[in-house]
């Protein structure tokens, strides 16, 4: 079953349990601010907005959490990216060969962009948290992640031009790109 409760009775426990574990993990010593509020906000917003499938709800809650954390703290925690990647195992989607090829090709392309930006401007084009989150998202979407990435880059560049800012958090624009491309039925 692709839509609805795809994994049976325990499907409703996965994201809240993941949010509990992630908020506990992010409150460990060594993190200056606990990100638990942002994780719970992302889960609540996704629960409210996503009346679609169970898979969409998981990904929406994780992407909203990443967007809120990135916009407030300019970081995407590794456990959050890992949870996005691990949740790809529970969802239906493109074949695993397509997902892995999309993740690897996107990873190589973003690392090449970073290398060029580092060489020309002596700074990265993307933060490594953004790169890891995009690679994890590719495990969900397959090659559709290229359109999502393109939409996020264009929207983020337009926002950067309008605010005259040299750096912007990328996860909020990635969330908007995912909603526009992936959830609007464009693909």
Residue pairs with C-beta under 8 A, 6 or more apart in sequence:
2 53
2 55
2 92
3 52
3 53
3 54
4 53
4 54
5 11
5 12
5 54
6 53
6 54
6 55
6 90
6 91
6 92
7 14
7 54
7 90
11 54
14 58
14 87
14 90
15 43
15 46
15 57
15 58
15 61
16 43
18 62
18 83
18 87
19 39
19 40
19 42
19 43
19 61
19 65
22 39
22 65
22 79
22 80
22 83
23 34
23 35
23 36
23 39
23 40
24 36
25 79
26 34
26 35
26 36
26 39
26 77
26 79
27 34
27 35
27 36
33 73
35 65
35 69
35 73
35 77
38 65
38 68
38 69
38 72
39 65
39 69
39 80
41 64
41 65
41 68
42 61
42 62
42 63
42 64
42 65
42 66
42 67
42 68
43 61
43 64
43 65
45 60
45 61
45 64
46 57
46 60
46 61
46 62
46 63
46 64
47 57
47 61
49 60
50 56
50 57
50 60
50 61
52 183
55 90
55 91
55 92
55 93
55 140
56 183
58 87
58 90
58 91
59 84
59 87
59 91
59 137
59 140
59 178
62 80
62 83
62 84
62 87
63 84
63 137
63 171
63 174
63 175
63 178
64 175
65 80
66 76
66 80
66 81
66 84
66 133
66 171
66 174
66 175
67 169
67 171
67 172
67 174
67 175
69 75
69 76
69 77
69 80
69 171
70 76
70 129
70 130
70 169
70 170
70 171
70 172
71 169
71 171
71 172
74 127
74 167
74 169
75 127
75 129
76 127
76 129
76 130
76 132
76 133
76 171
77 129
78 129
78 132
80 133
81 129
81 132
81 133
81 135
81 136
82 136
84 133
84 136
84 137
84 139
84 140
85 135
85 136
85 139
87 140
88 99
88 136
88 139
88 140
91 140
93 99
93 140
93 141
93 142
94 102
94 141
94 142
94 143
94 144
95 142
98 142
98 143
99 138
99 139
99 140
99 141
99 142
100 139
101 143
102 138
102 141
102 142
102 143
102 145
102 146
103 135
103 136
103 138
103 139
103 145
106 134
106 135
106 138
106 145
106 146
106 149
107 131
107 134
107 135
107 138
110 125
110 126
110 130
110 131
110 134
111 131
113 125
113 126
114 124
114 125
114 126
114 131
116 125
117 123
117 124
117 125
118 124
118 125
126 170
127 170
129 171
130 170
130 171
130 174
133 171
133 174
134 145
134 149
134 174
137 145
137 148
137 174
137 178
138 145
141 148
141 182
144 181
144 182
144 187
147 177
147 181
147 186
147 187
148 174
148 177
148 178
148 181
148 182
149 174
149 177
150 177
151 176
151 177
151 180
151 181
152 170
152 173
152 174
152 176
152 177
152 178
153 173
155 173
155 176
155 177
156 168
156 170
156 173
159 165
159 168
159 173
160 166
160 168
180 186
181 187
